[in-house]
Amino acid sequence: MKGEPPEIQSFALESHDNRGVLDHRLIHRFLFAVDLCLIWAGAGCSHEISLLCARMFHQATPFVLWQTRVIGGLLLYSLLIVVFMQLQGEYASLWKRTFQHEIQLLAKSIASAVFVTGACLYLLAIPIESASFVLLTIALTWILLAAWRKLLRSQSIAGLSEMRNVVIVGCGPIGALLRNHLENTPELGYVFKGYVDRRLTGKPPDPDRNIEEGRILGPVDKLETIVRTHFVDEIFVSIPSDRHLVKLVAHNARRARVPMRVIPDLYDGLAIGQPIEYVGQFPTLMFHHRSIPTFQLIMKRLMDIAISAFALVLLMPFLLIITVIIKMDSNGPVLYESIRIGKKGKTFLCYKFRTMVENAEDLKKSLMHLNERDMILFKISADPRVTRTGRFLRKYSVDELPQLWNVLKGDMSLVGPRPLPGERDQFALDHLCRLDVMPGITGLWQIKGRQDPTFDSCIELDKEYVNNWSIWLDCKILLQTIGVVFAGTGQ
């Protein structure tokens, strides 16, 4: 490949990131461990229910759970379930099927484990202590494992259960077939955003000539802009016989840090060492694989759910007191609701305690000349619209506590980029990377740029967070935020 840029020449030699393999192993081990814990939790609940029923109906106390033959049977039963689920690919191809199919496979695995465990107990002449305990354990096992999978599906975690946005280079017959297949098979986890035109010159797209051309987002030399603007997670190339095009797309995909898949045909050595992966019935070649820290993202989401739920319950009396004080201090609703831009440009309703007078938005126009921020931000240090209660709430960031509900719903995270107002098209192209992750109640902007009035500094801190994210960084920011809040530096 002489004469090509060095990055294209090295592209074919790039191997899969070992960190991605390691992360998948961590995910599988984590899912194994959670499934085993849930199975044993189901058995424990079944035993406690049996004890409760025995006391209510004055029956003899049922068997003791912690005895050798019961523990042995439960151990065999739980291990067989995860083994059968592994054999059916429930861990290898995570959530690439419908939930109905998922729970059917789950029921099949449990039934197989019950049959084998029962056969072993029969052959070893080990008596079954309680038929009701066995049946209740089987039912709770299925319910708990199904509920756990339903929870994971609802959290939209990158690399695990989040839908992946894709574009297809080329809108010919193969591209149209691939588009149709992706749209008619949503369980694959892909969302088709549009086509990328292979033509740099020549006839412009014409939907009358080819109906697929009506969904073209732009030419291939604008691929990097298309990827960022439409939050593309993967690129599919449906014209592998055009060697120059594949190399050009590969070069742009690398620059945009987005994986590329090629429907295999002629690929001029670009696929050396690259395995073929099937997307439904389509064989593809993955280039420039970017590992997703899915295990850490699972931990982040579980931490968000646990802390936000616990905080909402713990702070409920305090939140009710704040509600009463706000109502007594000024007219208007207790909560201030505003549209914010979330992950991948999706908008959501962000909640805060109201800290201003009821007609604050109407007064804003007359105060624009006093604005101390720039771009889409608006802030006045001595804002006359802020109520007496509002000054206290802002000083100690109490006004942001209702956002814990946004975190629990999955619109926000505890830690992330600042949730900014406005429209997506108000941001420059290089600003959009901050929308690759969920916005947060706190972030680097909260601990480093709290008093910095510039929009650019806020964006730079958000980009720094996105580029250097880890679960440990989140923990560090949360701890530092506690000190910042008690310092009362809010405005």
C-alpha positions in Angstrom: 0.0 0.0 0.0 2.7 2.4 -1.0 1.8 6.0 -1.4 -1.0 5.8 1.3 -0.8 7.9 4.5 1.0 6.1 7.3 -2.2 5.9 9.4 -3.9 4.0 6.6 -0.9 1.7 6.2 -0.9 0.9 9.9 -4.6 0.5 10.0 -4.6 -3.0 8.6 -2.0 -4.1 11.1 -4.0 -2.9 14.1 -5.1 -5.8 16.4 -8.0 -5.9 18.7 -7.5 -4.1 22.0 -6.7 -6.6 24.7 -8.4 -4.3 27.2 -11.7 -4.9 25.4 -11.2 -8.7 25.8 -10.4 -8.2 29.5 -13.4 -6.0 30.0 -15.7 -8.7 28.4 -14.3 -11.3 30.8 -14.9 -9.0 33.7 -18.5 -8.4 32.5 -19.1 -12.2 32.2 -17.7 -12.9 35.6 -19.7 -10.1 37.1 -22.9 -11.5 35.5 -22.0 -15.0 36.7 -21.6 -13.8 40.2 -24.8 -11.7 40.2 -26.8 -14.7 38.8 -25.4 -17.0 41.5 -26.2 -14.5 44.3 -29.7 -14.1 43.0 -30.3 -17.9 42.8 -29.1 -18.2 46.4 -31.2 -15.2 47.5 -34.2 -16.9 45.9 -33.5 -20.0 47.9 -33.1 -18.0 51.1 -36.3 -16.2 50.6 -38.1 -19.5 49.9 -36.9 -20.9 53.2 -37.9 -17.7 55.1 -41.4 -17.9 53.5 -41.7 -21.5 54.5 -40.8 -20.6 58.1 -43.3 -17.8 58.1 -46.1 -20.0 56.8 -45.3 -22.7 59.4 -45.6 -20.2 62.2 -48.8 -18.7 60.8 -50.5 -22.1 60.5 -48.9 -23.6 63.6 -47.2 -26.3 61.7 -44.0 -28.1 62.4 -40.8 -26.1 61.8 -39.5 -26.9 58.3 -36.0 -28.2 57.6 -32.9 -26.3 58.4 -31.5 -24.6 55.3 -27.8 -24.8 56.3 -27.3 -28.5 56.2 -24.9 -30.4 53.9 -27.4 -32.2 51.6 -29.5 -29.0 51.1 -26.4 -26.8 50.4 -25.0 -29.4 48.1 -28.2 -29.6 46.1 -28.5 -25.8 45.9 -24.9 -25.5 44.8 -25.3 -28.1 42.0 -28.6 -26.4 41.0 -27.1 -22.9 40.8 -24.0 -23.9 39.0 -26.0 -25.9 36.4 -28.2 -22.9 35.7 -25.2 -20.6 34.8 -23.6 -23.4 32.8 -26.8 -24.0 30.7 -27.1 -20.2 30.2 -23.5 -20.1 29.1 -24.1 -23.0 26.6 -27.1 -21.1 25.1 -25.0 -18.0 24.6 -26.8 -15.8 27.1 -23.5 -14.3 28.3 -21.5 -14.3 25.1 -24.1 -12.3 23.0 -25.4 -10.0 25.6 -28.9 -8.6 24.9 -28.8 -9.2 21.1 -32.2 -10.8 21.3 -35.8 -9.9 22.4 -36.6 -9.9 26.1 -39.3 -12.5 25.4 -36.7 -14.8 23.8 -34.3 -14.0 26.7 -36.7 -15.2 29.4 -37.6 -18.3 27.4 -34.0 -19.3 27.3 -33.8 -18.5 31.0 -36.7 -20.8 31.7 -35.2 -23.5 29.6 -31.9 -23.2 31.5 -33.7 -23.4 34.9 -35.8 -26.4 33.7 -32.6 -28.3 32.5 -30.9 -27.5 35.8 -33.9 -28.8 37.8 -34.0 -32.0 35.7 -30.3 -32.8 36.1 -30.3 -31.9 39.8 -33.4 -34.0 40.5 -31.8 -37.0 38.6 -28.6 -36.7 40.7 -30.5 -36.5 44.0 -32.6 -39.5 42.9 -29.5 -41.6 41.9 -27.8 -40.7 45.2 -30.9 -41.5 47.2 -30.9 -38.0 48.8 -34.4 -37.1 49.9 -36.1 -33.8 49.0 -36.9 -32.0 52.2 -39.9 -30.0 51.0 -41.6 -29.9 47.6 -43.1 -26.5 48.3 -39.6 -25.1 49.1 -38.3 -26.6 45.8 -41.2 -25.1 43.7 -40.9 -21.7 45.4 -37.1 -21.6 44.8 -37.6 -22.4 41.1 -40.2 -19.7 40.7 -38.2 -17.1 42.6 -35.1 -18.0 40.6 -36.8 -17.3 37.4 -38.4 -14.1 38.7 -35.2 -12.6 40.1 -33.0 -13.5 37.1 -35.7 -12.1 34.7 -36.1 -8.9 36.7 -32.3 -8.4 36.8 -32.1 -8.7 33.0 -35.0 -6.4 32.6 -33.2 -3.8 34.9 -30.0 -4.0 32.8 -32.0 -3.7 29.6 -33.6 -0.5 30.9 -30.4 1.3 31.8 -28.9 1.8 28.3 -25.3 1.0 29.2 -22.8 1.4 26.4 -21.4 -1.9 25.2 -24.1 -3.9 27.0 -27.7 -2.8 26.4 -27.5 0.6 24.7 -28.8 0.9 21.1 -25.9 1.7 18.7 -26.3 4.4 16.1 -25.0 3.4 12.7 -24.5 4.9 9.2 -24.0 2.9 6.0 -21.5 4.0 3.4 -23.2 3.3 0.0 -26.9 3.1 -0.7 -26.8 0.5 -3.4 -28.5 -2.9 -3.2 -26.3 -4.3 -0.4 -26.6 -1.1 1.6 -30.4 -1.1 1.2 -30.6 -4.8 2.2 -28.5 -4.1 5.3 -30.6 -1.1 6.2 -33.8 -3.1 5.9 -32.3 -5.9 8.0 -31.2 -3.6 10.8 -34.6 -1.8 10.9 -36.6 -5.0 10.9 -34.4 -6.7 13.5 -34.3 -4.2 16.4 -33.1 -6.9 18.8 -29.7 -6.6 17.1 -29.3 -3.3 19.0 -28.7 -1.0 16.0 -30.4 2.3 15.0 -29.9 3.3 11.3 -29.3 7.0 11.1 -28.7 7.4 7.4 -26.4 6.7 4.4 -23.0 8.3 3.6 -22.7 9.1 -0.1 -19.6 7.5 -1.7 -19.5 10.2 -4.4 -17.3 13.2 -3.9 -18.1 14.6 -7.4 -20.6 13.7 -10.1 -24.4 13.5 -9.9 -25.9 14.7 -6.6 -28.2 12.4 -4.6 -31.6 12.1 -6.3 -34.4 10.3 -4.4 -36.4 10.1 -7.6 -33.7 7.9 -9.1 -33.1 5.8 -6.0 -35.5 6.2 -3.0 -32.6 5.3 -0.7 -30.7 8.5 -1.7 -33.3 10.5 0.2 -31.7 9.3 3.4 -28.1 10.4 2.6 -26.6 12.5 5.3 -23.6 13.8 3.2 -20.5 12.7 1.2 -17.8 10.5 2.5 -15.3 13.4 2.9 -17.7 14.8 5.5 -17.8 11.5 7.4 -16.1 12.9 10.6 -18.7 15.7 10.8 -21.6 13.2 10.2 -20.3 10.9 12.9 -20.1 13.6 15.5 -23.4 15.3 14.5 -25.5 12.1 14.6 -23.6 10.5 17.5 -22.6 7.5 15.3 -21.3 4.4 17.2 -20.3 2.3 14.1 -19.8 2.7 10.4 -20.9 0.0 7.9 -19.3 -0.1 4.4 -21.5 -1.9 1.9 -19.2 -1.3 -1.2 -16.0 -3.3 -0.3 -15.0 -3.6 -4.0 -14.1 0.1 -4.1 -10.7 -0.2 -2.5 -9.9 3.5 -2.4 -13.3 4.2 -0.7 -12.7 1.6 2.0 -9.3 3.1 2.7 -10.7 6.6 2.8 -13.5 5.5 5.2 -11.0 3.6 7.3 -8.8 6.7 7.6 -11.8 8.9 8.6 -13.2 6.3 11.0 -9.8 6.2 12.8 -9.8 10.0 13.0 -13.3 10.0 14.4 -12.5 7.1 16.8 -15.4 5.1 15.6 -15.4 1.3 14.7 -15.9 0.4 11.1 -17.4 -2.8 9.7 -17.1 -3.9 6.1 -19.4 -6.4 4.4 -16.6 -8.6 3.1 -15.6 -8.8 -0.6 -12.4 -7.3 -1.9 -10.6 -5.5 0.9 -7.1 -5.3 -0.3 -5.4 -6.8 2.7 -7.1 -4.3 5.2 -8.6 -7.2 7.1 -5.4 -9.1 7.9 -5.9 -10.6 11.4 -9.4 -9.3 11.7 -12.2 -11.8 12.6 -15.5 -12.0 10.8 -18.5 -11.1 13.0 -22.1 -11.7 12.1 -24.7 -8.9 12.4 -27.8 -11.0 12.1 -27.3 -12.8 8.8 -24.7 -10.3 7.4 -20.9 -11.2 7.8 -18.9 -8.1 8.7 -15.2 -7.2 9.3 -14.5 -5.0 12.3 -11.7 -2.4 11.9 -10.4 0.0 14.5 -12.1 -1.7 17.4 -12.6 0.7 20.3 -13.1 -1.0 23.6 -15.9 0.2 25.8 -15.4 0.0 29.5 -18.8 -1.7 29.9 -18.0 -3.3 33.3 -17.1 0.1 34.8 -20.3 1.6 33.1 -22.4 -1.1 34.8 -20.8 -0.2 38.1 -21.4 3.5 37.4 -25.1 3.0 36.7 -25.6 0.7 39.7 -23.9 3.3 41.9 -26.2 6.0 40.4 -29.3 3.9 41.2 -28.2 2.9 44.7 -27.0 6.4 45.9 -29.9 8.4 44.3 -32.6 6.0 45.7 -31.0 6.0 49.1 -30.5 9.7 49.1 -34.1 10.4 48.1 -35.5 8.2 50.9 -33.0 9.6 53.5 -33.6 13.2 52.5 -37.4 13.0 52.1 -38.2 14.9 55.4 -35.7 17.6 54.5 -37.1 17.9 50.9 -40.6 18.3 52.4 -39.4 21.1 54.7 -37.8 22.8 51.7 -41.0 22.5 49.8 -43.0 24.2 52.5 -40.4 27.0 52.9 -40.5 27.7 49.1 -44.3 27.9 49.1 -44.3 30.2 52.1 -41.6 32.5 50.7 -43.0 33.2 47.2 -45.7 32.4 44.8 -45.2 29.8 42.1 -44.5 26.1 41.7 -42.0 24.4 44.1 -40.0 22.8 41.2 -38.4 24.6 38.3 -38.6 22.4 35.1 -36.3 23.1 32.2 -35.3 21.3 29.0 -31.7 20.1 29.0 -29.6 18.3 26.4 -28.7 14.8 27.5 -26.7 11.9 26.1 -26.4 11.7 22.3 -28.4 15.0 22.0 -31.6 13.6 23.5 -33.5 16.2 25.5 -35.1 15.6 28.9 -36.9 17.6 31.6 -34.5 18.6 34.4 -35.8 19.3 37.9 -34.6 21.9 40.4 -36.1 23.6 43.4 -37.4 27.0 42.3 -35.0 29.7 43.5 -36.5 32.7 41.5 -39.7 34.7 41.4 -42.5 33.2 39.3 -42.0 35.6 36.3 -38.2 35.2 36.2 -38.2 34.2 32.5 -40.1 37.4 31.6 -37.6 39.6 33.5 -34.6 37.9 31.9 -34.7 40.0 28.7 -34.4 43.3 30.7 -31.3 41.9 32.6 -29.4 40.5 29.6 -26.9 43.5 29.7 -25.9 42.4 33.2 -25.0 38.8 32.2 -21.6 37.7 33.5 -21.4 34.6 31.4 -21.2 34.1 27.7 -22.7 32.0 24.9 -25.8 30.1 26.1 -25.0 30.6 29.8 -26.8 33.3 31.9 -25.7 34.2 35.4 -25.8 37.4 37.5 -24.0 37.4 40.9 -26.7 39.6 42.5 -29.6 38.5 40.4 -32.7 40.5 41.6 -35.0 37.6 40.6 -33.6 35.2 43.2 -35.8 34.8 46.3 -34.5 34.9 49.9 -34.9 31.1 50.1 -33.4 30.7 46.7 -30.1 32.4 47.8 -29.7 29.9 50.5 -30.6 27.0 48.2 -28.1 28.1 45.6 -25.3 28.9 48.1 -25.2 25.2 49.3 -26.5 23.7 46.0 -29.6 22.4 47.7 -31.7 23.5 44.7 -30.1 20.6 42.7 -31.4 17.8 45.0 -34.5 17.1 42.8 -32.1 16.1 40.1 -31.6 12.8 42.1 -34.9 11.8 40.5 -33.4 12.5 37.0 -30.5 10.2 38.1 -32.9 7.5 39.2 -34.8 7.7 35.9 -31.6 7.4 33.9 -31.7 10.9 32.3 -28.6 12.0 34.3 -25.7 10.5 36.3 -24.3 11.6 39.7 -21.2 12.7 37.9 -20.9 13.9 34.3 -20.7 17.0 32.1 -22.9 20.0 33.0 -26.5 19.7 31.8 -26.7 22.7 29.6 -29.8 24.3 28.1 -30.3 25.2 24.4 -30.4 23.4 21.2 -27.8 20.9 19.9 -27.0 23.0 16.9 -25.8 25.8 19.2 -22.7 23.8 20.0 -19.6 23.7 17.8 -18.7 20.3 16.3 -15.8 19.6 18.8 -18.2 20.5 21.7 -20.5 17.5 20.9 -18.2 14.9 22.4 -19.5 16.0 25.8 -22.9 14.6 24.8 -21.3 11.1 24.4 -22.1 10.5 28.1 -25.0 11.4 30.5 -24.8 14.8 32.1 -24.3 14.9 35.9 -25.4 16.6 39.0 -21.7 17.3 39.7 -18.5 17.1 37.7 -15.2 18.8 37.1 -17.0 22.0 36.4 -18.4 21.9 40.0 -15.0 21.5 41.7 -12.7 23.3 39.3 -14.7 25.9 37.4 -17.5 26.8 39.9 -16.6 30.5 39.7 -15.3 30.6 36.1 -17.8 32.5 34.0 -16.7 31.4 30.5 -18.6 28.9 28.4 -15.3 27.6 26.8 -13.8 26.7 30.2 -16.9 24.8 31.1 -16.8 22.9 27.8 -13.0 22.2 28.2 -13.6 20.7 31.7 -16.4 18.5 30.2 -14.2 17.3 27.4 -11.4 16.6 30.0 -13.9 14.5 32.0 -15.1 12.5 28.9 -11.6 11.8 27.7 -10.3 10.7 31.1 -13.3 9.0 32.6 -13.1 6.1 35.0 -15.2 4.9 37.9 -12.4 6.1 40.2 -12.5 9.6 38.8 -16.3 9.7 39.6 -15.6 8.7 43.2 -12.9 11.3 43.5 -15.2 14.0 42.1 -18.1 13.0 44.4 -15.8 13.2 47.5 -14.5 16.6 46.4 -18.0 17.9 45.7 -18.9 17.3 49.4 -16.3 19.8 50.5 -17.2 22.3 47.8 -20.9 22.2 48.8 -20.3 22.7 52.5 -18.0 25.6 51.6 -21.1 27.4 50.3 -19.5 28.8 47.1 -22.6 28.4 45.0 -24.3 31.4 43.3 
